Amino acid sequence: MLLICKYKAGSHSYGLDIDNVSDEDIRGVFLSQNISDIIGLDKNEYIINQNNVKDVVYYELRHFLKLLKKGNVGCLEMLHNTIWLEKTKEFDLIQKNKDKLLDSETIYKCFKGYSYSERNLIFGRAHLGRIGEKRKNAILEYGYSYRNASHCFRLLRTVIIFFNENYFPVNIVEKDKVYGSLIKDIKINPQNHIPEDLEKQLIELEKDLDLSYKNRNITYKYDSNAANQMCFELYIPILFDYLGQSKIDYLRIKSGI
């Protein structure tokens, strides 16, 4: 495995971490160095290592690019991240071409659908078996899941900024200090917030999302050819290394010279 980027995700990257409370989520992208994974029948899309201290997930390059095509939130955040534990020139290439890996319509539908379904979960209208014990207890105590609520507010505000400014802010507290403070207060002081008021605010944010998407001045379209080219450029050195041949030697073999 060749790790090409690694960073602290979750609350730490959003600016919403709480000292000695927030979990440490590590995310990254890797290139496989096994020939059977690259051009063979094996599949190694991600590596997961989870325990009580850390939640580590690394995505194989092609899987990462496929998730971006689907508008995956975590991968969008990684694509726009700026603070790293590790980052190589290979991921620099991906970030340099990030506009080719975005799709406005997919992102809009993904975030809008997420917010709609999440509201039912936040306010206890969905089956509580979908969430952990802590969040279930929060709904019983406060009338809503403050963790899910803070994430929903954050994501809606983030994607609205994206469509308005063509910029995807990972650290929402740094980008929008007033709104970031509100989101952080929902997470830290849930007793200060009335569930009915929060839902009204979320519905208004969904309307703002509709408006920002409608009035966007740039429409991104995911470029599969560009994604394929990135895979080629990043994997071809590994394949040549595996062959033990220089590029010239490889071309001679291919042409029968």
N, C-alpha and C positions, 0 to 999 in steps of 0.2 A: 504493500500500500504506500502510495506517495501522496502525503497530505499537502494540498495546495492552499488551504486556508483554514483558519480555526479562530473562533472568537467566543466571548461570553455572550450568550443570547438571553432571551427572556427579560426579566425586570432589570437586569444589570445594563442591558443595551438600551432599554426604553427610558432610563433615568427614573425608574419607579422602584428600585431596590430598597429594601429596609434592612439596616444593619442587623446581622446575626439572625435574620428571619428568612430572607429570600433564598430560594434554592439556587444552586449553581448549574445553569444549563449551558453546555458546551456544544457548539454546532460547527460543522466544517464540510469541506468537499475534498474528495480524494480521487486519484487516478489508480486504477487497478494495475498491478504489475504481473498478474497471472495471465498468460496467453489464452487460457481457456475461458477467462472472464471477458477478455477483450474481443476475440473473434471466434471463440468456441461456443459450446452449448451451456456452459455454466453461467450462473447469474449471481452477482454479488452487488446488490443495489445500495445497500447501506450497512453500516456497522453500528451496533448499539451496545452501550455499556451503562447500565442504570443501577444505582444503589441509593442509599439514604443520604449520601453526601453530594453526588453529582449525577446529572442526567446527560450522557454523552451520545450524540448521534452525528455520524459522518455519512454524507451522501456521495455515492459514486457519480462521476461527472455527468454521464448520460442520463442517469435518474434525476439528478438535480435540474438539468435542462428540460426534461420532460415535465417535472413538477412546475417549473416556471411557466411552461406553455399552458398549464392548467390554472395558473393564477395562484399557486400555493403561497399563502401568506408568509410562512417561515422562510421560504426560499427567496421571496421578494425582499424581505428584510436583510437576508444575507447578501443579496446582490447589491444592495445600497449601503451596506455597513461601511464604516470608516475607521473603527477602532478594532485592532486585531491582536490576537496572541501570536499568530503566525500568518504570513501571507507570502506567496511566491509570485514569480513573474507570470506563471501560468494563469493564476487567478486575476492578475493585473489585466491580462488579455481579455478575460471574460468581462470584467468591469468596464474596460475601455469600450466594449461593444454592447453594453447593457441595454441601450435603447432598442437594439434588434431582438432582445429577449423579452420584451414587454408586449402585452396585448390589451389595449384599453377596454374593449368590450368584455373580454374574459375577466379582467380585474374588477370591473364594475359589477358584473353579475355575481362573481365570487364573494365580494364584500357585502353586497346587498343581501344575498341569500344567507350569508353567515349572520348578519345582524338580525334578520327576521327570525331565524331559528333560535338564535342565542337569547333573544328577548324572552321567549317562552321558557328557556332554561333558567335564565336569571331570576325570573319572578315566580318560579316554582310551578309553572303550568305544564312543563314537560315531565317525563318519567324520571324520578329522582335517582333511579338506579344507574343513570348515565354519568353521575358525578360522584366524587369521593365523599367520604364521611364528613370531612371538615366543611366542604361547601354545602353539603346537605344540612348540616347543623346551622350554618350561617343563614340559610333560607328560613329555617324554623325560628331563628332568633331575631333576625332583622327584617324578614319579609323578602329578602333577595340575596343572591350570591354576590358579595361585594367584589370578589376576585374576577368573576365572569363579567360583572358590570364594568369594572375599570378597564378590562381588556377590550370590551365592546366599544366603549367611549373612545379609547385610544385608537383602535383600528379605523373607526369611522372618521375621526378627525384627521388621521394620517392620510387616508385615501382622498378625502376632500381637498387637502393641501396638494396632494399629487395632481389631481385634475385641474386645480386652480393655478398652480405654480410650476407644474412639470418637474416636481421634486418630491422624492419619497423620503420623508424624515423618519429615521429609525428612532432617534431619541426625541420623543415628543415633548418632554419637559424642557429640553434645550431649545427646541424650535418655537414652542408656544408656551411660555412660562405661566401665563394666566390659566390657560386650559390645562396645562400639565399639572398645575397645583390642584385644580379641581379633581382630576383623575386620581392623583395621589391621595387626596383627602378621602375620596370614596373608598380607597383601599385601606387606609390607616384608621379612619374614623367613620365606619359605616353607620354608627348610631346617629350621626348628624344629618343623615339623608333620608328623605321620605320616598319609599318605593314608587308611589304614584307619580311623584315629581320627576324621578329619574326616568321612568318610562316615557313620560311626555317629552323629556329632553332627547331621548334616544330617537323617538319618532321624528322630532324636528331635525335631528342630525341626518336621518335617512332621507328626508326631503331635501336637505342641503346637498347630500350626495347626489341625488337625482339632478339637481340644478347644476352642480359643478360638472357632472359628466356631460350634460346637455350642452353646456357653454364652454367646454374644453377647447383650447386653441391648437392642440396637437393630438392627433390620433395615432397611437402606436399599433403596429401589427407585428405579431411574432414572426420572425424570419427563420423558417426551418432550415433553409440552405445555409444561413450564417451559423446556426447552431451545429449543423453537420460539419461545417468547415472548422469550427473550433475543436470539435472532437478529433477531426483528422490531424490538425496541427499539434494538438497536445498529446495524442496517442502515437503518432508516427515515430517519434524518437524512441519510445519504449519498444515498439515493434522492431525497429532497426537494431536496437541494442540486443533484443532477443535473438535476432537472426545472426548477430555477430558479424554483420557486413556493413560496409559504408554505403551511402546512398548510391554512389556510382556503381559499386559492385552489385548492389541489388538490382539496379536498372539493367546491368549487363546480363544478370541471371534471367531477368524477366524477358529480355529481348532475345535470349539464346546466343549471345555473343561469347 
